[in-house]
């Protein structure tokens, strides 16, 4: 294995650890820990409006709103995770399942598309861009929140 391949492998391991730690922070609903993974200038495309959030402080408001709507245990699962690293930048994408009880008593259990673009700074990986979305039904213009990944 070349030095470059070893460095990319180590970076991929670090990113997997970052993803695991992020998911743990989500399950604990630890907003400060969640936000510590984002770069200060993050640009996020979330499932909740507006179309984009620019900056960690702006995106924190979306997280505050989302977390306040969730009750009981939060379940997460990533499927088909792919990570690509080049130097101090990386991209990863997966299908992401989130399940929880909502404040209105309904159970949400949905798969969505999830992408992170990361940058390494001072030995840590930070989320520079996040995109989370559902496909939509083109006839009804409604999010398709009940789709499941193919086996």
One Martini backbone bead per residue (centre of mass of N, CA, C, O) as a GRO file, in nm:
protein
  151
    1UNK     BB    1   0.097   0.036   0.023
    2UNK     BB    2   0.073   0.354  -0.010
    3UNK     BB    3   0.090   0.652   0.141
    4UNK     BB    4  -0.168   0.763   0.013
    5UNK     BB    5  -0.349   0.520   0.084
    6UNK     BB    6  -0.304   0.537   0.389
    7UNK     BB    7  -0.411   0.825   0.428
    8UNK     BB    8  -0.692   0.767   0.313
    9UNK     BB    9  -0.761   0.543   0.513
   10UNK     BB   10  -0.734   0.716   0.768
   11UNK     BB   11  -0.943   0.926   0.683
   12UNK     BB   12  -1.179   0.731   0.660
   13UNK     BB   13  -1.174   0.647   0.956
   14UNK     BB   14  -1.222   0.934   1.067
   15UNK     BB   15  -1.496   0.972   0.929
   16UNK     BB   16  -1.641   0.736   1.059
   17UNK     BB   17  -1.603   0.847   1.346
   18UNK     BB   18  -1.756   1.109   1.294
   19UNK     BB   19  -2.025   0.984   1.222
   20UNK     BB   20  -2.067   0.829   1.487
   21UNK     BB   21  -2.053   1.080   1.673
   22UNK     BB   22  -2.285   1.231   1.543
   23UNK     BB   23  -2.505   1.016   1.591
   24UNK     BB   24  -2.475   1.023   1.897
   25UNK     BB   25  -2.555   1.320   1.933
   26UNK     BB   26  -2.835   1.287   1.817
   27UNK     BB   27  -2.944   1.071   2.018
   28UNK     BB   28  -2.888   1.286   2.262
   29UNK     BB   29  -2.953   1.581   2.175
   30UNK     BB   30  -2.665   1.741   2.130
   31UNK     BB   31  -2.629   2.045   2.007
   32UNK     BB   32  -2.331   2.115   2.060
   33UNK     BB   33  -2.212   1.860   1.936
   34UNK     BB   34  -2.335   1.882   1.660
   35UNK     BB   35  -2.217   2.170   1.585
   36UNK     BB   36  -1.904   2.083   1.608
   37UNK     BB   37  -1.904   1.950   1.305
   38UNK     BB   38  -1.930   2.231   1.191
   39UNK     BB   39  -1.856   2.468   0.998
   40UNK     BB   40  -1.892   2.803   1.019
   41UNK     BB   41  -1.950   2.800   0.675
   42UNK     BB   42  -2.181   2.633   0.631
   43UNK     BB   43  -2.377   2.452   0.385
   44UNK     BB   44  -2.733   2.386   0.395
   45UNK     BB   45  -2.956   2.118   0.282
   46UNK     BB   46  -3.267   2.076   0.397
   47UNK     BB   47  -3.593   1.963   0.464
   48UNK     BB   48  -3.613   2.235   0.580
   49UNK     BB   49  -3.682   2.540   0.579
   50UNK     BB   50  -3.502   2.668   0.374
   51UNK     BB   51  -3.303   2.607   0.106
   52UNK     BB   52  -3.077   2.754   0.293
   53UNK     BB   53  -2.784   2.741   0.497
   54UNK     BB   54  -2.562   2.994   0.640
   55UNK     BB   55  -2.408   2.878   0.880
   56UNK     BB   56  -2.407   2.757   1.196
   57UNK     BB   57  -2.616   2.947   1.332
   58UNK     BB   58  -2.844   2.902   1.126
   59UNK     BB   59  -2.854   2.586   1.149
   60UNK     BB   60  -2.926   2.562   1.449
   61UNK     BB   61  -3.224   2.639   1.421
   62UNK     BB   62  -3.308   2.380   1.278
   63UNK     BB   63  -3.219   2.186   1.498
   64UNK     BB   64  -3.392   2.298   1.723
   65UNK     BB   65  -3.659   2.239   1.585
   66UNK     BB   66  -3.625   1.935   1.528
   67UNK     BB   67  -3.564   1.839   1.823
   68UNK     BB   68  -3.840   1.954   1.944
   69UNK     BB   69  -4.013   1.723   1.769
   70UNK     BB   70  -3.869   1.499   1.938
   71UNK     BB   71  -3.946   1.170   2.075
   72UNK     BB   72  -3.772   0.968   2.217
   73UNK     BB   73  -3.612   0.754   2.050
   74UNK     BB   74  -3.338   0.761   1.826
   75UNK     BB   75  -3.307   0.639   1.497
   76UNK     BB   76  -3.023   0.511   1.306
   77UNK     BB   77  -2.924   0.461   0.950
   78UNK     BB   78  -2.675   0.342   0.728
   79UNK     BB   79  -2.662   0.309   0.369
   80UNK     BB   80  -2.426   0.295   0.132
   81UNK     BB   81  -2.151   0.398   0.217
   82UNK     BB   82  -1.953   0.666   0.077
   83UNK     BB   83  -1.596   0.743   0.046
   84UNK     BB   84  -1.406   1.042  -0.048
   85UNK     BB   85  -1.051   1.119  -0.071
   86UNK     BB   86  -0.863   1.448  -0.092
   87UNK     BB   87  -0.682   1.518   0.135
   88UNK     BB   88  -0.873   1.788   0.290
   89UNK     BB   89  -1.105   1.636   0.128
   90UNK     BB   90  -1.456   1.520   0.140
   91UNK     BB   91  -1.693   1.261   0.047
   92UNK     BB   92  -2.034   1.167   0.140
   93UNK     BB   93  -2.276   0.893   0.105
   94UNK     BB   94  -2.626   0.806   0.180
   95UNK     BB   95  -2.863   0.623   0.337
   96UNK     BB   96  -3.103   0.762   0.574
   97UNK     BB   97  -3.230   0.660   0.882
   98UNK     BB   98  -3.520   0.788   1.058
   99UNK     BB   99  -3.651   0.741   1.397
  100UNK     BB  100  -3.953   0.875   1.556
  101UNK     BB  101  -4.124   1.068   1.772
  102UNK     BB  102  -4.358   1.306   1.759
  103UNK     BB  103  -4.525   1.568   1.905
  104UNK     BB  104  -4.809   1.452   1.769
  105UNK     BB  105  -4.751   1.114   1.796
  106UNK     BB  106  -4.612   1.043   1.553
  107UNK     BB  107  -4.445   0.823   1.339
  108UNK     BB  108  -4.115   0.837   1.221
  109UNK     BB  109  -3.999   0.645   0.919
  110UNK     BB  110  -3.718   0.742   0.725
  111UNK     BB  111  -3.578   0.775   0.412
  112UNK     BB  112  -3.277   0.942   0.300
  113UNK     BB  113  -3.075   1.169   0.161
  114UNK     BB  114  -2.705   1.183   0.209
  115UNK     BB  115  -2.462   1.461   0.231
  116UNK     BB  116  -2.105   1.513   0.259
  117UNK     BB  117  -1.877   1.784   0.297
  118UNK     BB  118  -1.534   1.788   0.379
  119UNK     BB  119  -1.292   1.939   0.610
  120UNK     BB  120  -0.961   1.976   0.707
  121UNK     BB  121  -0.877   2.098   1.044
  122UNK     BB  122  -0.656   2.053   1.274
  123UNK     BB  123  -0.718   1.723   1.241
  124UNK     BB  124  -1.022   1.782   1.152
  125UNK     BB  125  -1.351   1.707   1.062
  126UNK     BB  126  -1.569   1.914   0.863
  127UNK     BB  127  -1.875   2.039   0.777
  128UNK     BB  128  -1.936   2.222   0.475
  129UNK     BB  129  -2.161   2.019   0.355
  130UNK     BB  130  -2.521   1.965   0.352
  131UNK     BB  131  -2.748   1.698   0.228
  132UNK     BB  132  -3.105   1.668   0.272
  133UNK     BB  133  -3.344   1.434   0.115
  134UNK     BB  134  -3.640   1.393  -0.071
  135UNK     BB  135  -3.824   1.264  -0.278
  136UNK     BB  136  -4.064   1.337  -0.534
  137UNK     BB  137  -4.384   1.365  -0.644
  138UNK     BB  138  -4.464   1.496  -0.950
  139UNK     BB  139  -4.785   1.501  -0.919
  140UNK     BB  140  -4.807   1.608  -0.597
  141UNK     BB  141  -4.550   1.748  -0.459
  142UNK     BB  142  -4.452   1.517  -0.260
  143UNK     BB  143  -4.297   1.363  -0.025
  144UNK     BB  144  -4.108   1.052  -0.011
  145UNK     BB  145  -4.116   0.887   0.310
  146UNK     BB  146  -4.164   0.550   0.232
  147UNK     BB  147  -3.910   0.476   0.122
  148UNK     BB  148  -3.687   0.204   0.031
  149UNK     BB  149  -3.427   0.032   0.002
  150UNK     BB  150  -3.267  -0.173  -0.177
  151UNK     BB  151  -3.133  -0.496  -0.136
   0.00000   0.00000   0.00000
